[in-house]
């Protein structure tokens, strides 16, 4: 599987299918691509905030991917004329051979004042690789359970502080999940966020066997 970070929380997973998560491209100062350059076959959205829902509507109308999201976001997308499947925590769906399981996240979720259900994360299984995208989240004890249930190979973890975990707390979250690889996200996008993942990397690799891979926007990692 090839994993490309497009800045903030937007990742593209490429294996048997092309999976796009949290397509915040327009307005994302770190993004090196344009929305029209992205044509996912599977689209996932962790919550309704503009820096995560992003360009989802436009991309979905053009590329017509399979979509699995929390029920309230599914209803919102259906109102835009987009076909989307609703789901909820610890439920799984098969999207053309990609297994997607929704897991909790500790965060809020709204769009233009509209309640958009609870925020979530996803465990995506494709080509024998399990990727846990934690979404925007604080730390919570059931991260250990997510690690035990799914044994993710890769954890995509927010480290930017203020709206998500700080590097120090995110390092503890990685200890709970115990993935083989951790890739930091949701940092450096805006001045209010932590500007570097260096401290996160140092703490994780001091305390655990997890390897931290810090990507630059547009850069990829293959497993």
N, C-alpha and C positions, 0 to 999 in steps of 0.2 A: 504494500500500500504506500502511496505517495501522499504526504500531508503538506499542504502549502498554507502558510499564514498570510492573510491579506490585511493584517493589522487589526487592533482591538480584539474582538472575539470571533472574527470571521475566519473560518477554516474551510478549505476544500480538500476532501478526501477522495483520492482516485485509486480505484482498483477495478473490480468487475463493473462497477458503476461510478458515476461522478456525483459525490455527495457534497452539498454546500450547507454550511451552518452559519446562522446569524449574518446575513449578507449586507452589512453596513459598509457601503462603498461610497456613495455620494455623501459628501460632508465628512468623510473619514480622511484626515490629513496624511495618514500613513499608507493608504491604499495605493498600490502601483498599477492596478487594473481599473477598467471601466466596467460598469454593470453589464453593458452589452457584450462584453468579452466572456461572461460567465454563462454557461448553459448546463446547469445541473440536471441530472436525472432524478435526484432525490434532494428535497429541500427541507431543512429542519430549522425551527426558530425556538430559542429558549424562553423568550418572554417578549412583552409588547413594547418595551421602551424603544424610542426611535433609533438609538445607536445599536440596536440588535435586529429589530424588524426591518429597518433600513430600506433597501431596494427590493424587498421580498415580493411585493405586489407586482411591480413591473417585470421582474425576472420570471415570476411564475406565469404571468400572462403570455410572455414570449416563449419561454422554454418548455412550459407545461410539464414540470417535474411531478413526481409523486411527492405528496406532502403529508407528514404526520406531525401534529402539534396538539397542544392542550386544547380541550374542547372549545373554550371561549375564543381562542385565536382561530380555530377551524371555522367557527360561525362567522367571525369577522371576514375571513378570506372568502367564504362562500357568498357573502353579501357583495363582494367585489367581482363575482362571477368566476371564482377560482375553485377548482375541485380540491378539497382538502379533507383528510381523515382526522377525526378527533380521537384523542386517547388520554390516559391519565397515569398516575404514578405506578410504576412497576408493571404496567401493561406493556406488551410487545406487539409489534406488527412486522410483517415481512413485506418489504417494498422491492419487488423484482429481485429477490435474492439477497437483499441487504436487511439484516435483522436489526431493528431499532427498538430499544427499551427505554422508556421514560423513567427518570429517577428524580427525586426531589432536589430543589435548590432553595436556599434561604435568602429570599430577595422579594421585592415588590414587582408588580407588572401592570402597566396601564398604557394607553395610547390616546392622546388628545382628550384626556379626562375620562376615558372609557375603561372600565375594569376588563382586564384581558386574562383572567384566570391566574393561577399561581405560576410563579417562575419555575423552571425545571432545568434539568440536565439530561443528557442522553448517553447511553452506551450503544455504540454502533459496531456491529460485527460484520466484517467483510473480508473475504480472502483469508480467513483464518486469523485475522487480527482484530482485537477488541480495543476501541478507543472510547474513553470516557471524557466527554466534553462537560465540564462541571457547570457551565453557564455562569451568570453573575451570581455569586453566592458568598455567604459567610460560612464559617466552619460549623459543622454539626456532627453529632456522634454517629449518625447512621452512615457517614462516609466510610466508616470501618466495615459496616454491613455491605455497602456497595462493593468494596474491595473483596470481601469474602464471597459474595454471590457471583461476581462477574470476573474477578481476577484480570482487570484490564491491563493490556500491554502498555498503553499510553494514556496519560492523564493530561488534559488540556485545562490549565488551572489559572484563575485570575489572581494577580498579585499586586494590583495597582493601588490598593488602599482606598479610603474614603467611601466608595460605593461598593467595594468588595473587600476581600481579605488583604491585609498587609503582607509583605514578603515573609515576615516572621510567622504569622498565623497560617499563611498558605503553605509554608514548609511543614507545619504540624499536620495540616490536612493531607499532604502527600504521605506523611508517615502513616496516617490512618488507612489510606487506600492501598499503599505499597505497590504502585505500578513499576514496571521495568523502566519506563521513560516518563519524565514530566516535561511538558512544554509550557512555559509561562505565556499568559495573554493578558489583555485588559490593562496594559501599562503604557505610559509614554504617549498615548494618543492626544491627551490634553494636559495643560500645565498643572491641573489639580491632581493628576495621577502621578504615582511614583515613576520616575524617568528611566529606571534601569532595573533589570532582573538580576543583577550581580549578587546582591545580598541573598535573594531567594536561592539562587544556585549554590552559593557557598553553604548555607544552612542545610539544605536538603542533602548535599553530598557529604557533609560532615556527619549527619545524623542517621543516614540510611544507605541502602544499596542502590537506591534509585538514581539513574543518570539524568541530569538536567540538560536539555537541548534548548538553547536560546536561539530563536530564529529572528532574522531581520524581515520586515514586511516584504512579501514576494518570494521569500526563500522557502525551500522545501526540505523535508526529511523523509527518508524512505525506510521502511521496515518490511 
